[in-house]
Amino acid sequence: MSSAAISSSNPAREPGYPEKDCLSCRIIGASAFIGLGGYAIMQAKKQNAFAKVRPAGGPMIAPKVTGILGTVFIGLGIGRLFMPPTRA
């Protein structure tokens, strides 16, 4: 089969056609990001990132970075959920 026949059999892959992004793909992607963000925030809470007074000898920066990353992943998940269904 020639390359012209293969490319013409799948017009969604040709340049100029928007890619389809189905609802189930957006829900799965959003839940993965939100789950990862929730896990990161849970780990930051275990490391006392949200405590007002840090215990002596405990890590100072790493729990806060983990909490920030968790927040970013949750934001990405929400953004992924409300993306338009087609992309150019």
PDB file with SEQRES, HELIX, SHEET and CRYST1 records, atoms N, CA, C and O in Angstrom:
SEQRES   1 A   88  MET SER SER ALA ALA ILE SER SER SER ASN PRO ALA ARG          
SEQRES   2 A   88  GLU PRO GLY TYR PRO GLU LYS ASP CYS LEU SER CYS ARG          
SEQRES   3 A   88  ILE ILE GLY ALA SER ALA PHE ILE GLY LEU GLY GLY TYR          
SEQRES   4 A   88  ALA ILE MET GLN ALA LYS LYS GLN ASN ALA PHE ALA LYS          
SEQRES   5 A   88  VAL ARG PRO ALA GLY GLY PRO MET ILE ALA PRO LYS VAL          
SEQRES   6 A   88  THR GLY ILE LEU GLY THR VAL PHE ILE GLY LEU GLY ILE          
SEQRES   7 A   88  GLY ARG LEU PHE MET PRO PRO THR ARG ALA                      
HELIX    1 AA1 SER A    3  SER A    9  1                                   7    
HELIX    2 AA2 PRO A   11  ARG A   13  5                                   3    
HELIX    3 AA3 LEU A   23  LYS A   46  1                                  24    
HELIX    4 AA4 ALA A   62  LEU A   81  1                                  20    
CRYST1    1.000    1.000    1.000  90.00  90.00  90.00 P 1           1          
ATOM      1  N   MET A   1       0.844  -1.175   0.000  1.00  0.00           N  
ATOM      2  CA  MET A   1       0.000   0.000   0.000  1.00  0.00           C  
ATOM      3  C   MET A   1       0.890   1.238   0.000  1.00  0.00           C  
ATOM      4  O   MET A   1       1.859   1.302   0.756  1.00  0.00           O  
ATOM      5  N   SER A   2       0.581   2.195  -0.816  1.00  0.00           N  
ATOM      6  CA  SER A   2       1.412   3.381  -0.909  1.00  0.00           C  
ATOM      7  C   SER A   2       1.150   4.324   0.267  1.00  0.00           C  
ATOM      8  O   SER A   2       0.135   4.225   0.957  1.00  0.00           O  
ATOM      9  N   SER A   3       2.092   5.235   0.468  1.00  0.00           N  
ATOM     10  CA  SER A   3       1.943   6.174   1.578  1.00  0.00           C  
ATOM     11  C   SER A   3       0.790   7.154   1.326  1.00  0.00           C  
ATOM     12  O   SER A   3       0.180   7.652   2.272  1.00  0.00           O  
ATOM     13  N   ALA A   4       0.495   7.425   0.061  1.00  0.00           N  
ATOM     14  CA  ALA A   4      -0.627   8.312  -0.255  1.00  0.00           C  
ATOM     15  C   ALA A   4      -1.951   7.655   0.121  1.00  0.00           C  
ATOM     16  O   ALA A   4      -2.870   8.327   0.591  1.00  0.00           O  
ATOM     17  N   ALA A   5      -2.048   6.341  -0.085  1.00  0.00           N  
ATOM     18  CA  ALA A   5      -3.288   5.639   0.265  1.00  0.00           C  
ATOM     19  C   ALA A   5      -3.458   5.554   1.778  1.00  0.00           C  
ATOM     20  O   ALA A   5      -4.577   5.633   2.285  1.00  0.00           O  
ATOM     21  N   ILE A   6      -2.362   5.396   2.491  1.00  0.00           N  
ATOM     22  CA  ILE A   6      -2.444   5.325   3.958  1.00  0.00           C  
ATOM     23  C   ILE A   6      -2.845   6.677   4.525  1.00  0.00           C  
ATOM     24  O   ILE A   6      -3.708   6.750   5.400  1.00  0.00           O  
ATOM     25  N   SER A   7      -2.227   7.753   4.033  1.00  0.00           N  
ATOM     26  CA  SER A   7      -2.533   9.071   4.585  1.00  0.00           C  
ATOM     27  C   SER A   7      -3.949   9.526   4.224  1.00  0.00           C  
ATOM     28  O   SER A   7      -4.574  10.252   4.997  1.00  0.00           O  
ATOM     29  N   SER A   8      -4.460   9.114   3.071  1.00  0.00           N  
ATOM     30  CA  SER A   8      -5.803   9.536   2.707  1.00  0.00           C  
ATOM     31  C   SER A   8      -6.872   8.704   3.407  1.00  0.00           C  
ATOM     32  O   SER A   8      -8.031   9.113   3.473  1.00  0.00           O  
ATOM     33  N   SER A   9      -6.486   7.523   3.937  1.00  0.00           N  
ATOM     34  CA  SER A   9      -7.476   6.701   4.630  1.00  0.00           C  
ATOM     35  C   SER A   9      -7.771   7.219   6.034  1.00  0.00           C  
ATOM     36  O   SER A   9      -8.785   6.845   6.624  1.00  0.00           O  
ATOM     37  N   ASN A  10      -6.909   8.067   6.576  1.00  0.00           N  
ATOM     38  CA  ASN A  10      -7.102   8.608   7.914  1.00  0.00           C  
ATOM     39  C   ASN A  10      -7.028  10.134   7.851  1.00  0.00           C  
ATOM     40  O   ASN A  10      -5.976  10.706   8.135  1.00  0.00           O  
ATOM     41  N   PRO A  11      -8.127  10.805   7.483  1.00  0.00           N  
ATOM     42  CA  PRO A  11      -8.056  12.259   7.320  1.00  0.00           C  
ATOM     43  C   PRO A  11      -7.884  13.009   8.637  1.00  0.00           C  
ATOM     44  O   PRO A  11      -7.507  14.180   8.615  1.00  0.00           O  
ATOM     45  N   ALA A  12      -8.143  12.387   9.775  1.00  0.00           N  
ATOM     46  CA  ALA A  12      -7.998  13.093  11.043  1.00  0.00           C  
ATOM     47  C   ALA A  12      -6.539  13.352  11.379  1.00  0.00           C  
ATOM     48  O   ALA A  12      -6.253  14.232  12.191  1.00  0.00           O  
ATOM     49  N   ARG A  13      -5.604  12.616  10.782  1.00  0.00           N  
ATOM     50  CA  ARG A  13      -4.177  12.783  11.046  1.00  0.00           C  
ATOM     51  C   ARG A  13      -3.509  13.783  10.100  1.00  0.00           C  
ATOM     52  O   ARG A  13      -2.369  14.184  10.338  1.00  0.00           O  
ATOM     53  N   GLU A  14      -4.186  14.184   9.053  1.00  0.00           N  
ATOM     54  CA  GLU A  14      -3.594  15.105   8.093  1.00  0.00           C  
ATOM     55  C   GLU A  14      -3.539  16.511   8.680  1.00  0.00           C  
ATOM     56  O   GLU A  14      -4.377  16.881   9.502  1.00  0.00           O  
ATOM     57  N   PRO A  15      -2.552  17.287   8.255  1.00  0.00           N  
ATOM     58  CA  PRO A  15      -2.476  18.672   8.739  1.00  0.00           C  
ATOM     59  C   PRO A  15      -3.710  19.468   8.327  1.00  0.00           C  
ATOM     60  O   PRO A  15      -4.241  19.294   7.230  1.00  0.00           O  
ATOM     61  N   GLY A  16      -4.142  20.315   9.197  1.00  0.00           N  
ATOM     62  CA  GLY A  16      -5.314  21.133   8.900  1.00  0.00           C  
ATOM     63  C   GLY A  16      -6.578  20.636   9.564  1.00  0.00           C  
ATOM     64  O   GLY A  16      -7.558  21.374   9.662  1.00  0.00           O  
ATOM     65  N   TYR A  17      -6.571  19.395  10.022  1.00  0.00           N  
ATOM     66  CA  TYR A  17      -7.730  18.854  10.724  1.00  0.00           C  
ATOM     67  C   TYR A  17      -7.476  18.908  12.231  1.00  0.00           C  
ATOM     68  O   TYR A  17      -6.401  18.515  12.684  1.00  0.00           O  
ATOM     69  N   PRO A  18      -8.434  19.380  13.004  1.00  0.00           N  
ATOM     70  CA  PRO A  18      -8.232  19.395  14.456  1.00  0.00           C  
ATOM     71  C   PRO A  18      -8.281  17.975  15.016  1.00  0.00           C  
ATOM     72  O   PRO A  18      -9.009  17.119  14.514  1.00  0.00           O  
ATOM     73  N   GLU A  19      -7.497  17.743  16.058  1.00  0.00           N  
ATOM     74  CA  GLU A  19      -7.505  16.436  16.711  1.00  0.00           C  
ATOM     75  C   GLU A  19      -8.710  16.339  17.627  1.00  0.00           C  
ATOM     76  O   GLU A  19      -9.082  17.319  18.272  1.00  0.00           O  
ATOM     77  N   LYS A  20      -9.316  15.174  17.689  1.00  0.00           N  
ATOM     78  CA  LYS A  20     -10.455  14.952  18.572  1.00  0.00           C  
ATOM     79  C   LYS A  20      -9.945  14.663  19.981  1.00  0.00           C  
ATOM     80  O   LYS A  20      -8.973  13.930  20.157  1.00  0.00           O  
ATOM     81  N   ASP A  21     -10.596  15.235  20.967  1.00  0.00           N  
ATOM     82  CA  ASP A  21     -10.265  15.002  22.362  1.00  0.00           C  
ATOM     83  C   ASP A  21     -11.575  14.664  23.059  1.00  0.00           C  
ATOM     84  O   ASP A  21     -12.336  15.558  23.429  1.00  0.00           O  
ATOM     85  N   CYS A  22     -11.836  13.373  23.237  1.00  0.00           N  
ATOM     86  CA  CYS A  22     -13.137  12.931  23.731  1.00  0.00           C  
ATOM     87  C   CYS A  22     -13.297  13.206  25.226  1.00  0.00           C  
ATOM     88  O   CYS A  22     -12.324  13.469  25.933  1.00  0.00           O  
ATOM     89  N   LEU A  23     -14.531  13.140  25.684  1.00  0.00           N  
ATOM     90  CA  LEU A  23     -14.841  13.424  27.080  1.00  0.00           C  
ATOM     91  C   LEU A  23     -14.179  12.422  28.008  1.00  0.00           C  
ATOM     92  O   LEU A  23     -13.667  12.805  29.060  1.00  0.00           O  
ATOM     93  N   SER A  24     -14.179  11.152  27.644  1.00  0.00           N  
ATOM     94  CA  SER A  24     -13.565  10.148  28.519  1.00  0.00           C  
ATOM     95  C   SER A  24     -12.057  10.366  28.641  1.00  0.00           C  
ATOM     96  O   SER A  24     -11.486  10.121  29.704  1.00  0.00           O  
ATOM     97  N   CYS A  25     -11.407  10.818  27.575  1.00  0.00           N  
ATOM     98  CA  CYS A  25      -9.971  11.118  27.640  1.00  0.00           C  
ATOM     99  C   CYS A  25      -9.716  12.282  28.593  1.00  0.00           C  
ATOM    100  O   CYS A  25      -8.764  12.249  29.373  1.00  0.00           O  
ATOM    101  N   ARG A  26     -10.553  13.300  28.535  1.00  0.00           N  
ATOM    102  CA  ARG A  26     -10.388  14.441  29.436  1.00  0.00           C  
ATOM    103  C   ARG A  26     -10.646  14.051  30.879  1.00  0.00           C  
ATOM    104  O   ARG A  26      -9.944  14.519  31.775  1.00  0.00           O  
ATOM    105  N   ILE A  27     -11.642  13.200  31.125  1.00  0.00           N  
ATOM    106  CA  ILE A  27     -11.953  12.786  32.495  1.00  0.00           C  
ATOM    107  C   ILE A  27     -10.820  11.936  33.063  1.00  0.00           C  
ATOM    108  O   ILE A  27     -10.436  12.119  34.218  1.00  0.00           O  
ATOM    109  N   ILE A  28     -10.285  11.020  32.278  1.00  0.00           N  
ATOM    110  CA  ILE A  28      -9.187  10.170  32.749  1.00  0.00           C  
ATOM    111  C   ILE A  28      -7.939  11.017  33.010  1.00  0.00           C  
ATOM    112  O   ILE A  28      -7.278  10.844  34.033  1.00  0.00           O  
ATOM    113  N   GLY A  29      -7.618  11.918  32.104  1.00  0.00           N  
ATOM    114  CA  GLY A  29      -6.453  12.782  32.293  1.00  0.00           C  
ATOM    115  C   GLY A  29      -6.603  13.692  33.494  1.00  0.00           C  
ATOM    116  O   GLY A  29      -5.659  13.877  34.261  1.00  0.00           O  
ATOM    117  N   ALA A  30      -7.788  14.262  33.660  1.00  0.00           N  
ATOM    118  CA  ALA A  30      -8.032  15.150  34.798  1.00  0.00           C  
ATOM    119  C   ALA A  30      -7.964  14.391  36.109  1.00  0.00           C  
ATOM    120  O   ALA A  30      -7.396  14.887  37.082  1.00  0.00           O  
ATOM    121  N   SER A  31      -8.537  13.192  36.151  1.00  0.00           N  
ATOM    122  CA  SER A  31      -8.499  12.429  37.399  1.00  0.00           C  
ATOM    123  C   SER A  31      -7.076  11.987  37.733  1.00  0.00           C  
ATOM    124  O   SER A  31      -6.728  11.893  38.910  1.00  0.00           O  
ATOM    125  N   ALA A  32      -6.257  11.716  36.738  1.00  0.00           N  
ATOM    126  CA  ALA A  32      -4.858  11.358  36.996  1.00  0.00           C  
ATOM    127  C   ALA A  32      -4.113  12.539  37.603  1.00  0.00           C  
ATOM    128  O   ALA A  32      -3.390  12.373  38.585  1.00  0.00           O  
ATOM    129  N   PHE A  33      -4.279  13.728  37.032  1.00  0.00           N  
ATOM    130  CA  PHE A  33      -3.617  14.916  37.573  1.00  0.00           C  
ATOM    131  C   PHE A  33      -4.124  15.251  38.974  1.00  0.00           C  
ATOM    132  O   PHE A  33      -3.326  15.561  39.859  1.00  0.00           O  
ATOM    133  N   ILE A  34      -5.418  15.193  39.183  1.00  0.00           N  
ATOM    134  CA  ILE A  34      -5.979  15.520  40.488  1.00  0.00           C  
ATOM    135  C   ILE A  34      -5.553  14.484  41.526  1.00  0.00           C  
ATOM    136  O   ILE A  34      -5.259  14.840  42.668  1.00  0.00           O  
ATOM    137  N   GLY A  35      -5.517  13.216  41.145  1.00  0.00           N  
ATOM    138  CA  GLY A  35      -5.055  12.180  42.062  1.00  0.00           C  
ATOM    139  C   GLY A  35      -3.599  12.362  42.444  1.00  0.00           C  
ATOM    140  O   GLY A  35      -3.235  12.199  43.609  1.00  0.00           O  
ATOM    141  N   LEU A  36      -2.760  12.700  41.470  1.00  0.00           N  
ATOM    142  CA  LEU A  36      -1.347  12.940  41.740  1.00  0.00           C  
ATOM    143  C   LEU A  36      -1.169  14.157  42.640  1.00  0.00           C  
ATOM    144  O   LEU A  36      -0.339  14.145  43.549  1.00  0.00           O  
ATOM    145  N   GLY A  37      -1.942  15.199  42.389  1.00  0.00           N  
ATOM    146  CA  GLY A  37      -1.869  16.391  43.230  1.00  0.00           C  
ATOM    147  C   GLY A  37      -2.338  16.119  44.643  1.00  0.00           C  
ATOM    148  O   GLY A  37      -1.739  16.607  45.601  1.00  0.00           O  
ATOM    149  N   GLY A  38      -3.404  15.344  44.785  1.00  0.00           N  
ATOM    150  CA  GLY A  38      -3.891  14.985  46.117  1.00  0.00           C  
ATOM    151  C   GLY A  38      -2.869  14.166  46.883  1.00  0.00           C  
ATOM    152  O   GLY A  38      -2.684  14.358  48.085  1.00  0.00           O  
ATOM    153  N   TYR A  39      -2.203  13.251  46.187  1.00  0.00           N  
ATOM    154  CA  TYR A  39      -1.168  12.441  46.830  1.00  0.00           C  
ATOM    155  C   TYR A  39       0.000  13.323  47.278  1.00  0.00           C  
ATOM    156  O   TYR A  39       0.526  13.140  48.376  1.00  0.00           O  
ATOM    157  N   ALA A  40       0.407  14.274  46.441  1.00  0.00           N  
ATOM    158  CA  ALA A  40       1.515  15.157  46.804  1.00  0.00           C  
ATOM    159  C   ALA A  40       1.153  16.020  48.012  1.00  0.00           C  
ATOM    160  O   ALA A  40       1.986  16.231  48.894  1.00  0.00           O  
ATOM    161  N   ILE A  41      -0.073  16.517  48.058  1.00  0.00           N  
ATOM    162  CA  ILE A  41      -0.488  17.323  49.202  1.00  0.00           C  
ATOM    163  C   ILE A  41      -0.564  16.462  50.462  1.00  0.00           C  
ATOM    164  O   ILE A  41      -0.217  16.926  51.548  1.00  0.00           O  
ATOM    165  N   MET A  42      -1.009  15.223  50.329  1.00  0.00           N  
ATOM    166  CA  MET A  42      -1.061  14.321  51.478  1.00  0.00           C  
ATOM    167  C   MET A  42       0.356  14.053  52.013  1.00  0.00           C  
ATOM    168  O   MET A  42       0.566  14.016  53.225  1.00  0.00           O  
ATOM    169  N   GLN A  43       1.316  13.869  51.112  1.00  0.00           N  
ATOM    170  CA  GLN A  43       2.691  13.652  51.548  1.00  0.00           C  
ATOM    171  C   GLN A  43       3.279  14.911  52.186  1.00  0.00           C  
ATOM    172  O   GLN A  43       4.039  14.820  53.150  1.00  0.00           O  
ATOM    173  N   ALA A  44       2.932  16.078  51.656  1.00  0.00           N  
ATOM    174  CA  ALA A  44       3.409  17.322  52.258  1.00  0.00           C  
ATOM    175  C   ALA A  44       2.829  17.506  53.655  1.00  0.00           C  
ATOM    176  O   ALA A  44       3.505  18.012  54.550  1.00  0.00           O  
ATOM    177  N   LYS A  45       1.581  17.096  53.838  1.00  0.00           N  
ATOM    178  CA  LYS A  45       0.975  17.196  55.158  1.00  0.00           C  
ATOM    179  C   LYS A  45       1.665  16.252  56.144  1.00  0.00           C  
ATOM    180  O   LYS A  45       1.846  16.599  57.311  1.00  0.00           O  
ATOM    181  N   LYS A  46       2.049  15.063  55.682  1.00  0.00           N  
ATOM    182  CA  LYS A  46       2.777  14.132  56.542  1.00  0.00           C  
ATOM    183  C   LYS A  46       4.142  14.689  56.949  1.00  0.00           C  
ATOM    184  O   LYS A  46       4.655  14.356  58.017  1.00  0.00           O  
ATOM    185  N   GLN A  47       4.732  15.539  56.098  1.00  0.00           N  
ATOM    186  CA  GLN A  47       6.035  16.142  56.378  1.00  0.00           C  
ATOM    187  C   GLN A  47       5.904  17.459  57.139  1.00  0.00           C  
ATOM    188  O   GLN A  47       6.886  18.187  57.283  1.00  0.00           O  
ATOM    189  N   ASN A  48       4.706  17.772  57.625  1.00  0.00           N  
ATOM    190  CA  ASN A  48       4.424  18.995  58.393  1.00  0.00           C  
ATOM    191  C   ASN A  48       4.690  20.268  57.592  1.00  0.00           C  
ATOM    192  O   ASN A  48       5.235  21.234  58.126  1.00  0.00           O  
ATOM    193  N   ALA A  49       4.312  20.275  56.327  1.00  0.00           N  
ATOM    194  CA  ALA A  49       4.498  21.463  55.500  1.00  0.00           C  
ATOM    195  C   ALA A  49       3.549  22.572  55.903  1.00  0.00           C  
ATOM    196  O   ALA A  49       3.851  23.747  55.691  1.00  0.00           O  
ATOM    197  N   PHE A  50       2.408  22.226  56.482  1.00  0.00           N  
ATOM    198  CA  PHE A  50       1.392  23.221  56.810  1.00  0.00           C  
ATOM    199  C   PHE A  50       1.408  23.589  58.287  1.00  0.00           C  
ATOM    200  O   PHE A  50       0.529  24.319  58.743  1.00  0.00           O  
ATOM    201  N   ALA A  51       2.382  23.105  59.040  1.00  0.00           N  
ATOM    202  CA  ALA A  51       2.474  23.427  60.467  1.00  0.00           C  
ATOM    203  C   ALA A  51       3.029  24.838  60.639  1.00  0.00           C  
ATOM    204  O   ALA A  51       3.876  25.274  59.860  1.00  0.00           O  
ATOM    205  N   LYS A  52       2.558  25.539  61.643  1.00  0.00           N  
ATOM    206  CA  LYS A  52       3.044  26.895  61.890  1.00  0.00           C  
ATOM    207  C   LYS A  52       4.437  26.877  62.499  1.00  0.00           C  
ATOM    208  O   LYS A  52       5.250  27.758  62.218  1.00  0.00           O  
ATOM    209  N   VAL A  53       4.720  25.869  63.340  1.00  0.00           N  
ATOM    210  CA  VAL A  53       6.032  25.755  63.960  1.00  0.00           C  
ATOM    211  C   VAL A  53       6.669  24.460  63.468  1.00  0.00           C  
ATOM    212  O   VAL A  53       6.100  23.378  63.612  1.00  0.00           O  
ATOM    213  N   ARG A  54       7.843  24.589  62.894  1.00  0.00           N  
ATOM    214  CA  ARG A  54       8.552  23.428  62.363  1.00  0.00           C  
ATOM    215  C   ARG A  54       9.274  22.715  63.495  1.00  0.00           C  
ATOM    216  O   ARG A  54       9.925  23.361  64.317  1.00  0.00           O  
ATOM    217  N   PRO A  55       9.166  21.365  63.550  1.00  0.00           N  
ATOM    218  CA  PRO A  55       9.905  20.652  64.591  1.00  0.00           C  
ATOM    219  C   PRO A  55      11.411  20.742  64.353  1.00  0.00           C  
ATOM    220  O   PRO A  55      11.859  20.865  63.213  1.00  0.00           O  
ATOM    221  N   ALA A  56      12.176  20.681  65.416  1.00  0.00           N  
ATOM    222  CA  ALA A  56      13.629  20.795  65.308  1.00  0.00           C  
ATOM    223  C   ALA A  56      14.186  19.633  64.490  1.00  0.00           C  
ATOM    224  O   ALA A  56      13.834  18.476  64.720  1.00  0.00           O  
ATOM    225  N   GLY A  57      15.043  19.946  63.548  1.00  0.00           N  
ATOM    226  CA  GLY A  57      15.678  18.920  62.734  1.00  0.00           C  
ATOM    227  C   GLY A  57      14.846  18.455  61.546  1.00  0.00           C  
ATOM    228  O   GLY A  57      15.297  17.612  60.772  1.00  0.00           O  
ATOM    229  N   GLY A  58      13.652  18.985  61.391  1.00  0.00           N  
ATOM    230  CA  GLY A  58      12.811  18.591  60.269  1.00  0.00           C  
ATOM    231  C   GLY A  58      13.188  19.339  59.002  1.00  0.00           C  
ATOM    232  O   GLY A  58      13.796  20.407  59.072  1.00  0.00           O  
ATOM    233  N   PRO A  59      12.835  18.794  57.847  1.00  0.00           N  
ATOM    234  CA  PRO A  59      13.146  19.492  56.595  1.00  0.00           C  
ATOM    235  C   PRO A  59      12.342  20.788  56.475  1.00  0.00           C  
ATOM    236  O   PRO A  59      11.196  20.860  56.920  1.00  0.00           O  
ATOM    237  N   MET A  60      12.948  21.800  55.874  1.00  0.00           N  
ATOM    238  CA  MET A  60      12.292  23.098  55.804  1.00  0.00           C  
ATOM    239  C   MET A  60      11.669  23.365  54.434  1.00  0.00           C  
ATOM    240  O   MET A  60      10.520  23.803  54.371  1.00  0.00           O  
ATOM    241  N   ILE A  61      12.372  23.122  53.359  1.00  0.00           N  
ATOM    242  CA  ILE A  61      11.912  23.522  52.024  1.00  0.00           C  
ATOM    243  C   ILE A  61      11.167  22.407  51.301  1.00  0.00           C  
ATOM    244  O   ILE A  61      10.165  22.673  50.639  1.00  0.00           O  
ATOM    245  N   ALA A  62      11.631  21.174  51.412  1.00  0.00           N  
ATOM    246  CA  ALA A  62      11.071  20.072  50.625  1.00  0.00           C  
ATOM    247  C   ALA A  62       9.567  19.878  50.823  1.00  0.00           C  
ATOM    248  O   ALA A  62       8.867  19.666  49.833  1.00  0.00           O  
ATOM    249  N   PRO A  63       9.030  19.940  52.049  1.00  0.00           N  
ATOM    250  CA  PRO A  63       7.580  19.765  52.183  1.00  0.00           C  
ATOM    251  C   PRO A  63       6.777  20.887  51.524  1.00  0.00           C  
ATOM    252  O   PRO A  63       5.688  20.653  50.999  1.00  0.00           O  
ATOM    253  N   LYS A  64       7.312  22.083  51.555  1.00  0.00           N  
ATOM    254  CA  LYS A  64       6.599  23.201  50.928  1.00  0.00           C  
ATOM    255  C   LYS A  64       6.603  23.066  49.409  1.00  0.00           C  
ATOM    256  O   LYS A  64       5.608  23.381  48.757  1.00  0.00           O  
ATOM    257  N   VAL A  65       7.712  22.600  48.842  1.00  0.00           N  
ATOM    258  CA  VAL A  65       7.783  22.369  47.393  1.00  0.00           C  
ATOM    259  C   VAL A  65       6.807  21.266  46.999  1.00  0.00           C  
ATOM    260  O   VAL A  65       6.144  21.359  45.966  1.00  0.00           O  
ATOM    261  N   THR A  66       6.719  20.221  47.821  1.00  0.00           N  
ATOM    262  CA  THR A  66       5.780  19.137  47.545  1.00  0.00           C  
ATOM    263  C   THR A  66       4.341  19.643  47.583  1.00  0.00           C  
ATOM    264  O   THR A  66       3.527  19.255  46.745  1.00  0.00           O  
ATOM    265  N   GLY A  67       4.024  20.501  48.544  1.00  0.00           N  
ATOM    266  CA  GLY A  67       2.686  21.085  48.611  1.00  0.00           C  
ATOM    267  C   GLY A  67       2.370  21.967  47.416  1.00  0.00           C  
ATOM    268  O   GLY A  67       1.252  21.954  46.900  1.00  0.00           O  
ATOM    269  N   ILE A  68       3.358  22.730  46.982  1.00  0.00           N  
ATOM    270  CA  ILE A  68       3.161  23.594  45.808  1.00  0.00           C  
ATOM    271  C   ILE A  68       2.951  22.740  44.558  1.00  0.00           C  
ATOM    272  O   ILE A  68       2.081  23.037  43.738  1.00  0.00           O  
ATOM    273  N   LEU A  69       3.748  21.683  44.414  1.00  0.00           N  
ATOM    274  CA  LEU A  69       3.567  20.790  43.260  1.00  0.00           C  
ATOM    275  C   LEU A  69       2.192  20.123  43.280  1.00  0.00           C  
ATOM    276  O   LEU A  69       1.565  19.956  42.234  1.00  0.00           O  
ATOM    277  N   GLY A  70       1.728  19.746  44.455  1.00  0.00           N  
ATOM    278  CA  GLY A  70       0.390  19.165  44.559  1.00  0.00           C  
ATOM    279  C   GLY A  70      -0.680  20.138  44.109  1.00  0.00           C  
ATOM    280  O   GLY A  70      -1.621  19.762  43.410  1.00  0.00           O  
ATOM    281  N   THR A  71      -0.532  21.389  44.513  1.00  0.00           N  
ATOM    282  CA  THR A  71      -1.489  22.420  44.099  1.00  0.00           C  
ATOM    283  C   THR A  71      -1.444  22.637  42.589  1.00  0.00           C  
ATOM    284  O   THR A  71      -2.483  22.813  41.953  1.00  0.00           O  
ATOM    285  N   VAL A  72      -0.245  22.624  42.020  1.00  0.00           N  
ATOM    286  CA  VAL A  72      -0.097  22.806  40.571  1.00  0.00           C  
ATOM    287  C   VAL A  72      -0.756  21.644  39.819  1.00  0.00           C  
ATOM    288  O   VAL A  72      -1.450  21.861  38.825  1.00  0.00           O  
ATOM    289  N   PHE A  73      -0.538  20.410  40.294  1.00  0.00           N  
ATOM    290  CA  PHE A  73      -1.145  19.258  39.617  1.00  0.00           C  
ATOM    291  C   PHE A  73      -2.667  19.283  39.710  1.00  0.00           C  
ATOM    292  O   PHE A  73      -3.350  18.912  38.755  1.00  0.00           O  
ATOM    293  N   ILE A  74      -3.197  19.710  40.834  1.00  0.00           N  
ATOM    294  CA  ILE A  74      -4.661  19.815  40.940  1.00  0.00           C  
ATOM    295  C   ILE A  74      -5.176  20.881  39.976  1.00  0.00           C  
ATOM    296  O   ILE A  74      -6.209  20.692  39.335  1.00  0.00           O  
ATOM    297  N   GLY A  75      -4.462  21.997  39.873  1.00  0.00           N  
ATOM    298  CA  GLY A  75      -4.843  23.025  38.910  1.00  0.00           C  
ATOM    299  C   GLY A  75      -4.783  22.530  37.476  1.00  0.00           C  
ATOM    300  O   GLY A  75      -5.655  22.848  36.667  1.00  0.00           O  
ATOM    301  N   LEU A  76      -3.748  21.746  37.155  1.00  0.00           N  
ATOM    302  CA  LEU A  76      -3.662  21.168  35.810  1.00  0.00           C  
ATOM    303  C   LEU A  76      -4.807  20.201  35.545  1.00  0.00           C  
ATOM    304  O   LEU A  76      -5.329  20.146  34.431  1.00  0.00           O  
ATOM    305  N   GLY A  77      -5.199  19.441  36.558  1.00  0.00           N  
ATOM    306  CA  GLY A  77      -6.313  18.516  36.391  1.00  0.00           C  
ATOM    307  C   GLY A  77      -7.616  19.239  36.133  1.00  0.00           C  
ATOM    308  O   GLY A  77      -8.407  18.823  35.286  1.00  0.00           O  
ATOM    309  N   ILE A  78      -7.842  20.319  36.858  1.00  0.00           N  
ATOM    310  CA  ILE A  78      -9.066  21.109  36.643  1.00  0.00           C  
ATOM    311  C   ILE A  78      -9.028  21.759  35.260  1.00  0.00           C  
ATOM    312  O   ILE A  78     -10.043  21.807  34.564  1.00  0.00           O  
ATOM    313  N   GLY A  79      -7.863  22.254  34.868  1.00  0.00           N  
ATOM    314  CA  GLY A  79      -7.729  22.839  33.529  1.00  0.00           C  
ATOM    315  C   GLY A  79      -7.943  21.814  32.439  1.00  0.00           C  
ATOM    316  O   GLY A  79      -8.554  22.113  31.413  1.00  0.00           O  
ATOM    317  N   ARG A  80      -7.446  20.607  32.651  1.00  0.00           N  
ATOM    318  CA  ARG A  80      -7.629  19.529  31.665  1.00  0.00           C  
ATOM    319  C   ARG A  80      -9.093  19.133  31.538  1.00  0.00           C  
ATOM    320  O   ARG A  80      -9.563  18.796  30.452  1.00  0.00           O  
ATOM    321  N   LEU A  81      -9.805  19.177  32.651  1.00  0.00           N  
ATOM    322  CA  LEU A  81     -11.216  18.800  32.632  1.00  0.00           C  
ATOM    323  C   LEU A  81     -12.056  19.781  31.820  1.00  0.00           C  
ATOM    324  O   LEU A  81     -13.000  19.379  31.139  1.00  0.00           O  
ATOM    325  N   PHE A  82     -11.720  21.050  31.889  1.00  0.00           N  
ATOM    326  CA  PHE A  82     -12.517  22.064  31.207  1.00  0.00           C  
ATOM    327  C   PHE A  82     -11.904  22.531  29.898  1.00  0.00           C  
ATOM    328  O   PHE A  82     -12.263  23.598  29.399  1.00  0.00           O  
ATOM    329  N   MET A  83     -10.982  21.753  29.330  1.00  0.00           N  
ATOM    330  CA  MET A  83     -10.418  22.089  28.015  1.00  0.00           C  
ATOM    331  C   MET A  83     -11.500  21.968  26.954  1.00  0.00           C  
ATOM    332  O   MET A  83     -12.421  21.165  27.103  1.00  0.00           O  
ATOM    333  N   PRO A  84     -11.407  22.741  25.898  1.00  0.00           N  
ATOM    334  CA  PRO A  84     -12.347  22.541  24.791  1.00  0.00           C  
ATOM    335  C   PRO A  84     -12.138  21.168  24.177  1.00  0.00           C  
ATOM    336  O   PRO A  84     -11.017  20.661  24.199  1.00  0.00           O  
ATOM    337  N   PRO A  85     -13.175  20.547  23.630  1.00  0.00           N  
ATOM    338  CA  PRO A  85     -13.063  19.173  23.132  1.00  0.00           C  
ATOM    339  C   PRO A  85     -12.199  19.006  21.890  1.00  0.00           C  
ATOM    340  O   PRO A  85     -11.804  17.879  21.590  1.00  0.00           O  
ATOM    341  N   THR A  86     -11.887  20.055  21.161  1.00  0.00           N  
ATOM    342  CA  THR A  86     -11.031  19.921  19.981  1.00  0.00           C  
ATOM    343  C   THR A  86      -9.880  20.892  20.088  1.00  0.00           C  
ATOM    344  O   THR A  86     -10.004  21.969  20.671  1.00  0.00           O  
ATOM    345  N   ARG A  87      -8.751  20.494  19.511  1.00  0.00           N  
ATOM    346  CA  ARG A  87      -7.573  21.347  19.476  1.00  0.00           C  
ATOM    347  C   ARG A  87      -7.154  21.542  18.027  1.00  0.00           C  
ATOM    348  O   ARG A  87      -7.298  20.635  17.207  1.00  0.00           O  
ATOM    349  N   ALA A  88      -6.642  22.707  17.714  1.00  0.00           N  
ATOM    350  CA  ALA A  88      -6.177  22.968  16.356  1.00  0.00           C  
ATOM    351  C   ALA A  88      -4.746  22.545  16.191  1.00  0.00           C  
ATOM    352  O   ALA A  88      -4.180  22.690  15.107  1.00  0.00           O  
TER     353      ALA A  88                                                      
END                                                                             
